[in-house]
Amino acid sequence: MPGMGESDSNDRLLSVIRTQTEIAKLGLDLGGVMTLVAQRAQEMTRADGAVVELPEGEDMVYSAATGIGEPHLGLRLMRKNSLSGLCMEANEPLYCRDSELDGRVSREACRLIGLRSMIVVPLRHEDHAVGVLKVLSKRPQAFPYEDLELLAMMSELIAASMYHSARLGENELFQQATHDSLTGLPNRALFFERLRLCLAQSQRDGHRCGVLALDMDGLKRINDTHGHRAGDAALRELAERLRAVARTADTVARLGGDEFGIILSKVDDRSAAEQAVQRYGDALDGAQVEFDGHVLPIKASIGLALFADDALELSDLLDFADRAMYDNKKLRKNGGSA
């Protein structure tokens, strides 16, 4: 492919600088930093998607994903069978020009995601690779050499965040990258990973599992009236109340903003799942937090979806839970029972 002109190169440099500024605003939110860099990497390389993968055990885990990679957030691939694992081992950038002809890649995974070419660069922390950043294209030979240089710069932005967050080992970095910095709950990436695992186990064992979509009511009003620090205090209180009544086997996660998700592992039937909804609802009944002399009410709407009764696919299950949550929100606004 043809090279870039000086104007394009300057625009990219400015984009990298702007990304640095955005990262600074995220502070110690490593999961947020990874998602932001993936988004910007996709935009700047005109890719169809971008992914940040971190290792855990023998696997590489999709810990941030955009574009065609986003539906596969939380996906696990074996290190030894992937270009990402090879990139980590070599600690150097790798370019797959055509996944159908490249023996280094997992062709099955590439077909699942819908990619034909990709660039993978290592994320270096303390001079060794602790993950990878990669951009994805549906077309073979989609990326010029300049994209490799750009990705190297973008990977350094994530690496700097890793360094400044804490001098952590590989496992600690994975922990920090998969948990919400405000509430300490699992974040969106870890929620999707655990939901994929839960659905796979349910399909194998024939038992049910449930998903709750939970949306905090009135967060915007709190932020607008009392400021974002008050909103943060309310979110932390809500998270703590949910965590206090969760079963050990379940996962309570903050998916972003005022959205939370809960995975109910191994429920016997719909009645048992509805009892869990009631338990979480009771935990928030009359909840409030005091902030700067103001008492802030904490309320939420909850929707339930049950596998395999309501849906068989992950995305359909989440859609069903979201619709049920919005129905619950509408009922509450109209004065009905929660």
C-alpha positions in Angstrom: 0.0 0.0 0.0 1.2 3.6 -0.6 3.0 5.4 2.2 1.6 8.4 4.1 2.2 12.0 3.3 3.6 14.5 5.8 0.2 16.0 6.5 -1.3 12.5 7.4 1.8 11.8 9.6 1.3 15.1 11.5 -2.4 14.4 12.0 -1.6 11.0 13.5 1.0 12.5 15.9 -1.6 15.1 17.0 -4.1 12.2 17.6 -1.5 10.4 19.7 -1.0 13.5 21.8 -4.7 14.0 22.2 -5.0 10.4 23.3 -2.3 11.0 26.0 -4.4 13.9 27.3 -7.5 11.7 27.4 -5.5 9.0 29.2 -4.4 11.4 31.9 -8.1 12.1 32.7 -8.7 8.4 33.3 -6.1 8.3 36.1 -5.6 4.7 37.4 -8.4 3.2 35.4 -6.3 0.7 33.4 -9.3 -1.0 31.8 -10.5 2.4 30.6 -7.1 3.2 29.2 -7.0 0.0 27.3 -10.4 0.5 25.8 -9.6 4.1 24.9 -6.3 3.2 23.2 -8.1 0.4 21.3 -10.7 2.8 20.0 -8.1 5.3 18.9 -5.9 2.7 17.3 -8.8 1.5 15.2 -9.7 5.0 14.2 -6.1 6.0 13.3 -5.3 2.9 11.2 -8.8 2.8 9.6 -9.1 -0.8 10.9 -12.2 -2.8 11.3 -11.5 -3.5 14.9 -8.9 -3.4 17.6 -8.1 -5.6 20.7 -6.0 -5.5 23.8 -5.2 -9.0 25.0 -3.7 -9.9 28.4 -2.4 -13.3 29.4 -3.9 -15.3 32.2 -2.4 -18.8 32.7 -2.1 -20.5 29.4 -4.6 -18.2 27.7 -4.7 -14.8 26.0 -7.9 -12.9 27.0 -9.7 -10.2 25.0 -9.5 -7.5 27.8 -10.6 -4.6 25.6 -12.1 -4.7 22.1 -13.7 -2.4 19.5 -15.3 -2.8 16.1 -15.4 -6.4 14.9 -13.5 -7.5 18.1 -16.1 -6.0 20.5 -18.6 -8.9 20.3 -15.8 -11.2 21.4 -14.8 -9.3 24.5 -13.8 -11.8 27.2 -12.8 -14.4 24.5 -10.0 -16.8 25.5 -7.4 -18.2 23.1 -4.5 -20.5 23.9 -1.2 -18.6 23.9 0.7 -21.3 22.1 -1.8 -21.3 19.2 -2.1 -17.6 18.6 -0.2 -14.8 16.9 -0.7 -12.8 20.1 1.1 -15.4 22.2 3.9 -15.6 19.7 4.2 -11.8 19.8 4.5 -11.9 23.6 7.2 -14.6 23.4 9.2 -12.8 20.7 8.5 -9.4 22.4 8.4 -7.8 19.0 5.7 -6.6 16.5 4.2 -9.1 14.1 2.2 -8.6 10.9 -0.2 -11.2 9.5 -0.9 -10.2 5.9 -3.5 -12.9 5.3 -4.9 -15.2 8.0 -5.9 -17.8 5.4 -2.2 -18.3 4.4 -0.4 -17.6 7.7 0.5 -20.7 9.7 1.2 -18.7 12.9 -2.4 -17.8 13.5 -5.5 -19.6 14.9 -7.4 -19.8 11.6 -10.6 -20.9 13.4 -10.4 -17.8 15.7 -9.7 -15.5 12.8 -12.8 -16.8 10.9 -14.9 -16.5 14.0 -14.0 -12.8 14.4 -14.1 -12.2 10.6 -10.5 -10.9 10.2 -8.1 -11.5 7.3 -5.1 -9.4 8.3 -3.8 -7.9 11.6 -0.8 -6.1 13.2 0.1 -7.2 16.7 2.5 -5.3 19.0 3.6 -6.2 22.5 2.7 -4.2 25.6 5.9 -3.9 27.5 6.1 -3.4 31.3 9.4 -3.6 33.0 11.0 -4.4 29.7 9.1 -7.6 29.1 5.8 -8.2 27.2 2.7 -8.4 29.4 0.1 -8.3 26.7 -0.5 -7.2 23.1 -2.4 -4.5 21.2 -3.6 -5.4 17.7 -5.7 -4.0 14.9 -7.9 -6.1 12.7 -9.1 -5.9 9.1 -11.6 -7.9 7.1 -9.3 -7.5 4.1 -5.9 -9.2 3.5 -2.8 -6.9 3.4 -4.8 -4.0 4.8 -2.0 -2.2 6.8 1.0 -0.2 5.5 4.3 -0.1 7.5 3.4 3.3 9.0 0.5 1.6 10.9 3.0 -0.7 12.7 5.0 2.4 13.8 1.7 4.0 15.0 0.7 0.9 17.0 4.1 0.9 18.7 3.5 4.4 19.9 -0.1 3.5 21.1 1.2 0.5 22.9 3.6 2.7 24.8 0.7 4.7 26.1 -0.9 1.6 27.7 2.5 0.5 29.0 3.0 4.0 30.6 -0.3 3.6 32.3 0.7 0.2 33.6 3.9 1.6 34.9 2.3 4.6 36.6 -0.5 2.5 38.1 1.8 0.4 40.1 4.9 -1.8 39.6 2.9 -5.0 39.3 3.5 -8.5 38.1 1.6 -10.1 35.3 -1.2 -11.4 37.6 -1.7 -8.1 39.4 -1.8 -6.2 36.1 -4.5 -8.6 34.9 -6.4 -8.0 38.1 -6.2 -4.2 37.7 -7.1 -4.3 34.0 -10.3 -6.3 34.7 -11.7 -4.4 37.6 -13.5 -1.1 37.8 -11.3 1.5 39.5 -14.2 3.3 41.2 -16.1 0.4 42.8 -13.6 -2.4 42.7 -16.1 -4.6 40.9 -15.3 -6.7 37.8 -15.5 -4.5 34.7 -17.1 -5.1 31.4 -14.3 -7.3 30.0 -14.3 -9.7 33.0 -18.1 -9.8 33.1 -18.2 -11.0 29.4 -15.4 -13.5 30.0 -17.2 -15.0 33.0 -20.6 -14.9 31.2 -19.0 -16.9 28.3 -17.7 -19.4 30.7 -21.0 -19.7 32.5 -22.9 -20.2 29.3 -20.4 -22.9 28.2 -20.8 -24.7 31.5 -24.6 -24.5 31.3 -24.6 -25.9 27.8 -22.4 -28.7 28.9 -24.1 -29.6 32.2 -27.7 -28.7 31.2 -28.3 -26.4 34.1 -29.7 -22.8 33.9 -27.9 -19.6 34.6 -29.3 -16.1 34.9 -28.2 -12.6 33.9 -29.4 -9.4 35.6 -29.2 -6.0 33.9 -29.2 -3.3 36.5 -29.4 0.4 35.8 -29.0 3.0 38.6 -31.9 5.5 38.6 -31.2 9.2 38.9 -27.4 9.3 38.5 -27.5 12.1 36.0 -29.6 14.2 38.4 -27.2 13.6 41.2 -24.2 14.6 39.0 -26.0 17.7 37.7 -27.1 18.8 41.1 -24.3 17.8 43.5 -21.3 17.1 41.2 -19.6 14.0 40.0 -17.9 13.3 43.3 -21.4 12.8 44.8 -22.3 10.5 41.9 -19.2 8.5 42.5 -20.2 8.1 46.2 -23.6 6.9 45.2 -22.2 4.4 42.7 -19.8 3.1 45.3 -22.6 2.6 47.9 -24.8 0.8 45.3 -21.9 -1.5 44.4 -21.2 -2.3 48.0 -24.8 -3.2 48.7 -24.9 -5.5 45.7 -21.7 -7.1 46.6 -22.9 -7.7 50.2 -25.8 -9.9 49.1 -24.1 -11.7 46.2 -23.5 -15.4 46.3 -19.9 -16.5 46.1 -20.4 -18.2 42.8 -22.1 -15.1 41.2 -20.5 -12.1 39.5 -21.5 -8.5 40.2 -19.9 -6.1 37.6 -19.9 -2.5 36.7 -20.3 -2.4 32.9 -19.8 1.4 32.7 -21.6 4.6 33.8 -24.7 3.7 35.7 -24.9 0.2 34.2 -24.3 -3.0 36.2 -24.5 -6.6 35.3 -24.9 -9.7 37.6 -24.3 -13.3 36.6 -26.4 -15.9 38.5 -24.5 -19.1 38.3 -26.5 -22.3 38.4 -30.0 -21.4 39.2 -32.6 -24.2 39.5 -35.5 -22.5 37.8 -37.1 -19.1 37.1 -38.5 -19.0 40.6 -35.0 -19.2 42.1 -33.8 -16.5 39.7 -36.7 -14.2 40.6 -35.8 -14.7 44.3 -32.3 -13.5 43.4 -33.8 -10.4 41.8 -35.8 -9.8 44.9 -32.7 -10.2 47.1 -30.8 -7.6 45.1 -33.9 -5.3 45.1 -34.2 -5.6 48.8 -30.6 -4.7 49.3 -31.3 -1.4 47.6 -34.6 -0.8 49.3 -34.4 2.6 51.1 -30.7 2.8 50.3 -29.0 6.2 50.5 -25.7 7.8 51.0 -24.8 11.1 52.7 -22.5 13.5 50.8 -21.6 17.0 51.9 -24.6 17.3 54.1 -27.0 16.0 51.4 -28.8 12.6 51.7 -28.8 11.0 48.2 -31.3 8.2 47.5 -29.9 5.2 45.7 -32.4 3.3 43.4 -32.1 1.0 40.5 -34.1 -0.9 37.9 -33.5 -4.6 37.4 -34.2 -7.0 34.5 -33.8 -10.7 34.4 -32.9 -13.1 31.5 -32.6 -16.9 32.0 -30.5 -19.2 29.9 -31.8 -21.3 28.1 -35.4 -20.3 28.7 -35.3 -16.7 27.3 -32.3 -17.0 24.9 -29.5 -19.3 23.8 -26.9 -16.8 22.6 -25.0 -14.4 24.8 -26.0 -11.2 22.9 -29.7 -12.3 22.8 -29.6 -13.0 26.6 -28.2 -9.6 27.3 -30.8 -7.9 25.1 -33.6 -9.8 26.8 -32.3 -8.7 30.3 -32.0 -5.1 29.0 -35.6 -5.0 27.7 -36.8 -6.5 31.0 -34.9 -3.8 32.9 -36.4 -1.0 30.9 -39.8 -2.5 31.4 -39.1 -2.4 35.1 -37.9 1.2 34.9 -41.0 2.3 33.1 -43.2 0.5 35.7 -41.4 2.2 38.5 -41.8 5.7 36.9 -45.5 5.0 36.5 -45.8 4.3 40.2 -46.0 0.5 39.9 -44.2 -1.9 42.2 -40.5 -2.6 41.6 
